[in-house]
Amino acid sequence: MQFTAAQIALLINGQVEGDATVAVSSFGKIEEAKAGQLSFLANPKYEDFLYQTQASIVIINQNQVLKQPVHSTLIRVEDAYAAFAALLSKYQQLVSEQLTGIEQPSYIAPTAQLGENIYIAAFVYIGKHAKIGNKVKLFPGVVIGDNVTIDDNTILHAGVKVYNNCQIGKNVTIHAGTVIGGDGFGFAPLNDGSYKKVPQMGNVIIEDNVEIGSNATIDRATIGSTIIHCGAKLDNLIQIAHNVEIGQHTVIAAQAGVSGSTKVGNHVMVGGQAGIVGHLTIADGSKINAQSGVSKSIKQPNSIVTGTPAFEYTAALRSQAASRKLPILEKRVMELEKLVQQLLAERVTS
């Protein structure tokens, strides 16, 4: 597919500088792009590449001041990064819409309900009484359990497993290998030292406009629902335990884990490899730095915490600064001890 600068500008509400008829058919980084490709400049660190790039079209910020002549056709917009992201999304949507139909071999239970313009790849399994919405895309190896609901425009990439009774909303994307609705980690200790499994009878609810990365695991609730609220974004390799709630538009980076029954608020940011213990409440707008271990509820909205155990960010920085001075402080204490001993000795002799 080819698009001219004029067509692209219309899509992103931009202004063309240069040849509006020049066309592109792919994307490229500004430092590597070739003729026939579209690129963008948002970070000032890459400005020098604007004057060297071979890209046919470059999207730039409205306030970008040119210091040298530019060979590419420019499209000025208010936010170049956001505009480029919007174009990528539109292009992906156009490509995705070309995929329709049911490939074989695949299994679809007779009682399953299928929407319009769906794509079911080979080796997909769809269980009894499952409901698949319009324009849903299920890639190879996807397994949909009994009584699962998947709403319109959702994409499940290769190898995604959705256990029985789970619900997935509209415009959700789940990447390869992720498991939705596996059993929560529930075992009751017995007097003989062994453990008895507690049946996990709940489900997982994923609301609209959620994206979940590859090889993540979201456990079903013991009773009730584990809930990922609308707009949340989860990275790869994340563990969400049973009965957890993740708030609206919260983002969680890779290798983080949230233990059972913890409630994470809206617009929270969780860094990579952070861990949150169970039965806590994380206030709206909180920021949890990478590798932090949160062992107590965060009650104040918009708090920033770091460290293990995690505590207030500014105080943590002061503690780190003080710890670097410990060798100097130790030396000063030893000198003071010697001085005190000398003074005491002089007092005794006098």
N, C-alpha and C positions, 0 to 999 in steps of 0.2 A: 504494500500500500504506500502511495506517495501523497504528500501533502505540501502545498505551497506555503510560503511565508504569510501570504494574505489569509489563507484558510486557518493557519495556526493562530495568527493574531486575533482572528474572530473568535476562536475557541477560548482564548485566555484574556480577552479584552486588552490586547496590547497594541502598540503603535510600531509600524514597520519603518525602519531606516535602511534604505538600500533597495535592492531588486525584490519586489513583492511577488514576482512570479517564480523565483528560484524554489526548487522542490527538494524535499528530503524523504528518505525511506527508512531510516534507522536512527539510533541514538549513539552518542559517543561522549566520553569525557573530554573536557575542553583541551587538555594537554595531549590527547591521542586522536581526536576526531579527524575524520577524513571528509573529502568532498562527498556530498549527498547525505551527510549526517547532521543531526540537530544536537546542540549542546547548550549549556547555560553557565552563567557566572554569578555566583552569590557570595562567595568568600573572597574578600580582598586579597588574600594570600595568593590567589591564582590569577590576579589581574594581568600579569605579564603574558600569560598564555592567550589572552584575548587578542593580542596583536600578532600572535604567531600561528594561531589555530587554522587548520584547513577546513573546519566545519563550515557548511554552507549557510547555516542559520545559527545564531547564538541569542538566547534569551538573557537579557540583562535588567538590572534594576532601573527604575525610572530616573533616579538621581545619579546614575553612574556617569562620571565625567571622563571623557576620552582624552588620553594623553598622547596618543599616536593614531595614525590612520588604521582603520580596521578593514580587512578584506571581506569579512563575512557580512551577510545581511543581518541586521540586528532587529530584535523585537523588544521594545521597552515595556516593562510591566511594573506594578507596584512592588511585588515580591517575586523575584526570579525563581527562588527555590520552590515556593508553593506552586507557582505556575507550571514549572517543569514536572513536579509531582502530579499535578492534575492531568497533564498531558500523558504521562506514563500510565496513569489509571485509565484514562479514556482509551488509549491504545490497547491496553490489556483487555479492557472490556470488549473492544471490537474483535480482537482475536478470539476471546473466549466465546463470543456469541456465534462464531462459526462452528463450534462444536455442538452437535445435536445428535440424537439417536441412541439406540441401545446396541452395544457391541456384544458379540458372543465369543466365548461362553460366558454367561453371567446367569445368576439365579435371582428371580424375583418371585416372592411368595404370591400365590393367587389372590390373597386378601390385601396385599399392599396397594396403596393408592398413589398414582404417579401424576404429576402436574404436566403442564405443556412445555415444549421446547427444552426438555431436559437432556442431559448427556450422561449415559451410564456406560462406563468403559468395561472392557473385558475383565472377567474374574471379580466382579462386584457381587456381593451377596446382600439381599434386602429381605428382612424377616417379615413375619406375619403382622398384619395390621399396621405396618409402617406407612407414614404419610410423607411423600416427597413433593415439595412445592414446585412452582414454575421456575424454569431456567436454572435449576439446580445442576451442578456438575459433580459427578462422582468418578474419581479417577481409579486406575487399576488397583485391585486388592482392597478396596474399601468394604468394610463390613458394617451393615446397619442391622441392629438387633430388632426384636419384636417390639411393636408399639412405640417405636421412635418417631418423632416428628421433626422434619427438617423443612424450614420455611423458604420462601422465594429467594433466588439469586445467591444461594449459599454454595460455596466450593469446598469440597473435601478432597485433598490431594492423596496421592498413592499411599495405601496402607493404613489409613485412618480407621480406627475401630470405635464404634459407638454402641455401647451396651444397651440392653433392654430399657425401655421406658424413659429414655433421656429426651430432652427437647432442645432443639437448636433453632435460633431465630433467623431473621432475614439478613442478607448481606454479610454473612459470616464467612471467614476464610480460616480453614484449619489445615496446617501443613503436614507433610508426610510423617507417618509413624506415630502420631499422637493418639492417645487412648482416652476416650471420654466415658466415664461411668464405671471404671473398674472398682472393685471393692475397696472401701476405706479400711484403714489399718486398725481393726477393732478386735481385740482379744482379751478375754476376762481371765485373770489369774486364778488358779484353783489351789486348794490346800496342799495338794501333792507337788506343787511347783510347776505343773504344766499349765497350758493355756487353752481355753475353749474359745473358738471363733464366735464372735457376735455377728449374726446375719446382718448384712447391709441392705436394708429394704427400701431406701430412698432412691433418688435419681440425681441427675445433673441437669440444670437449666442454663443454657447459654443464650443471652438476649441478643438483640439486633446489633449489627455493626461491630462485632467482636472479631479480633484476629488472634490466632494462637499459632505459635511456631512449631517446628518439628520436634518430635519425640518428647512432648510434654505429656503429663499425666494429670487428669482431673478426676478425683475419686468421687463415687456416688455417696450420698448421705446415708448415715445409719437409719435415720427416720427423717422425712422431709426432703430438702433439696440442698445440694451444693449449687451456688448461684454465681455466675459470671455476668455482671450487669452490663448494660449497653455501652458500647464504645470502648471497652477495656481492650488493652493490647498486651499479650503475653508472648515473651520471647521463647526461644528453644530451650529444651531441657529444664522445664519448670515443674515442680510438684505442688499441686493444690490438694490438700487433704479433705476428708469428709466434713460436710456441713460448713465449709468455709464460704464466706461471701466476699467477692471482689467488687468494689464499687464502680460507679460509672466513670469511664474515661481514665481509669487507673492504668498505669504502665508498670510492667515488671520485667526486669532484664534477666538474661540467661542464668541458669543454675540456681535460681532463688527457690526457696521453699516456704510454704505457709502451712502450719500445723492445724490440726482439727479444730473446728468451731470458732476460729478467729474471724472477726469481721473487719475487713479492710475498707476504709471509706472511699469517697469519691476523689478523683484527681490526685491520688497518691502516686508517688514515684518510688519504686523499689529497685535498688542497684543490684548488679550481678553478684551471685553467691551470697546474698543476704538470707538470713533465716529468721523466721518469726515463729515463736512457740505458740502453743494452742490456747484457746479460750481468752484471747486478748481482743481489744478494740483499738484500731488504728484510726486516728482522727482524719477528717477530710484535709487534703492538701499537704499531708505529711511527706517528707522526703527522707528516705532511708538509704544511707550511703552503701556502696558496694562492700561486701564481706562483713556487714554489721550483723550482730546477733541481738534481736529484740526479745527481751524476756519480760517486759512489763508493758501494759497498755500505754499508748500515746494519746493523751486526752486533749491536749491543746492543738487546735487546728493549725496547719501550716508549720508545724514543728520540723526541725531538721536534726537528725540523730546520726551518730556514727560510732563505730567501735564495738567491742564485745566485752561485757554487755554494752549495748548501745546507749549512749546518753547525749545530751544537748551538744550540738555541733561546735559552737564557739568554746564552750568549756572543755570539750575534748581536744581542740587545737591548743588551748593553753596547757593542758596536761601533757600533750606531746612535746610542746616547747620546753616545759619544765623538765621532762624526763631526759631530754638531750643535755641538760645542764647538770645532771646528777654527779658525774665525775668531778666537776668543778666544785659543786656544793659539798661533796664528800671531803675534798681536800681542804676547803675552808673550815668545815666542822672539826677536822683533825687538828688544824692550826689553832682553832679557838680552844680546843681541849688542852693542848699543850700550854697555851697562854694562861688558862685558868689554873692548871696545875702549878705553873711557875708562881702565879700570884698567891695561891694557897701556901706554897712552900715559903715564900717570902714573909707571909703573915705569921706563920708558925715560928720562924727564926727570930722575928722581931718581938 
